[in-house]
Amino acid sequence: MTDSNVFKLNKPEQNDPLQEVLREEAHKMLAAAIETEVRCRTAIVSLKQAGRKY
């Protein structure tokens, strides 16, 4: 089987404007996800300490 849908990506050292935008947005999304996770876990701990169910 010689057909493949895999393609090569640009090397990280190349300055590709689209790659830079995608990388920046991925970092923002990851930071937002982590922040949300921390807030949720903090809220759960606070509710447990207050004796309330979540």
N, C-alpha and C positions, 0 to 999 in steps of 0.2 A: 504494500500500500504506500504510494508515494504522495498522495494528496494530503495536504495539511492546511488547517486554518490558522496555524501559528505564524506570527510575523515578528520580525525583529523590531525592538524599540530603539530609539536613539540612545546613545551612550549618555550617562548622566553629566559628563563633562562638557557636552555640547550645549551651547546656549540656544535653546529652542523656546521662543516666547510662549507658545501654547503649553509646553511642559512646565514652565515657571508658573503660569497662572493656575494650572491644574494642581501643582504641588502646593502652592499657597492656599488654595481653596480646600485641599485635603487636610492641611494642617489646621485650618480654621474649623472644619467640620469635626476633626478629632478632638480639638480643644473644647468645642461646645459639647460634644458627647461626654467627655470626661467631667466637665463642669456639672452637667446635668446628673450624671451618675453620683457624684459627690454630694450634690444637693439632696437627691432622693435618699441616699443612705443616711445623711445627717438628719433628715426629717424623720426617718424611721427610728433612728436611735433616740431622738427627742421624744417621739411618741411613746416608745417603750419605757423610757425613763419616767414619763408622766403617768404611766400605768394605762395608757390608752391603746386600743388596737388600731392597726392601720389597714 
